[in-house]
Amino acid sequence: MPLLSLGSRWKISWDVLIIIAIFASSLVIPYRLVSGEKQAGLLYWLVTFLFIVDVAVNFHTEVKDGLVILTDRREIARYYLSSWFWVDLISALPLIPLFGWVWGPQVSVLALVRLLKLVKVPKLFRALREFVELPPALLRLFVLFFWFSLIAHVMSLGWIAIGGGEIDRPFFDRYIRALYWCITTIATIGYGDYTPNHDSNLQIIYTIAVQVIGVGMFGYIVGNVATLVVNIDAARASFYTRMEEIRNYMRVKRIPISLQNRIKNYYHYLWETRQGITDVDFFSTLPHPLRTEIALFLNKAILEKVPLFKTADEIFLREVVEELEPVVFLPGDFIIRQGQYGDCMYFLNTGQVEVLVNGKRVAILSEGSFFGEMALIKSEKRSASVRALSYCDTYKLSRHSFERLRQKYPEFDRQISEISREREKSLEGEE
């Protein structure tokens, strides 16, 4: 069996399946115990199979020990045997068939041993929080639902076990009414239609305990659900707060409406394409090696589109991505103006631009194109203007970086010179 990585799709899917199996067992086992139904049914054997396989899977999965990822199988086995192995093994054993011939009908109580697996649920949820791309608040809602459902379920069965409710009804009907009593009691909105027997101290004490626990649960839910719902999309909430600040600033400074609309369009474009997070924000706290790796990954598409970089080796590409600066242009923006002194060149990642000479369109460039290098090569004014026809994601290479790369890599210098000569000839022909 190959070694599973912690964040792999298969490991995440397996963890979700185990959580579902634990949840189902935690509902069914207490229900059958109180109702007197047979425990070792189809679900029992299915969960037994999953839990046994889970033991094998854990022996073949990477382990995170603090900040260290263990990938050696011996180290993984040693760590697992000293941590969760016995919990997983005991909860996986089919104890009812093994001891049924000794204990007889009382063996059903052994099914409760399977609930030992519940102690591993927080660990599984932490793994999902780390590796699954879900809003943290939404995952917290799932966790809250998981534990609240189990607590309400056990309390309802406890109410039945001490003789609460209408004892003459079928068991499932009694369970539904017990669950109704439990929810109304926990929510402190009891209607009085289901109450403890006034002659039973046990039922009265049990009701008091549920009420005390319910007050704490209800307070926790009320205090957290609103916050959780608001924070389900924290990035969007932060974006709207930021946009409100920008609108207030522009209103106070009396910026023209047309310019305000362009500024708002820019920020909305950042939200739609990057969820409002700029590359500067993301890279600012990363160490240099990680910045290089991430930049190489993010810029792989543009590097593959640009003819200059298709045959370049990885060392050259790593130096290039460290020098590229992301810049966004809106439709109608002039990226380059004719007559300006050039201090950078551009690589077009997405969008289209038009090349204008004396106000006349001479070319349209699309993804993978680069422009602006002629002024850097000749150290003179721009010979043409370049205007964005759509939203454009570009990367800017400064004069200093451009010259350093040309001097350090002669092949890059040669290609730049050849392409620039061909482009200059074509522009002169258009004129």
Secondary structure, DSSP 8 states (H G I E B T S, - for coil): ---B-TT-HHHHHHHHHHHHHHHHHHHHHHHHHHHT--S-SHHHHHHHHHHHHHHHHHHTB-EEETTEEE--HHHHHHHHHTTTHHHHHHHHS-HHHHHHHHHGGGGGGGGGGGGGGGGGHHHHHHHHHHHS-S-HHHHHHHHHHHHHHHHHHHHHHHHHHTT-S-TTS-HHHHHHHHHHHHHHHHTT---SSS---TT-HHHHHHHHHHHHHHHHHHHHHHHHHHHHHHGGGHHHHHHHHHHHHHHHHHHHTT--HHHHHHHHHHHHHHHHHHTT--HHHHHTTS-HHHHHHHHHHHTHHHHHHSGGGTT--HHHHHHHHHH-EEEEE-TT-EEE-TTSB--EEEEEEES-EEEEETTEEEEEE-TT-EE-HHHHHHTSB-SSEEEESS-EEEEEEEHHHHHHHHHH-HHHHHHHHHHHHHHHHHHHHH-
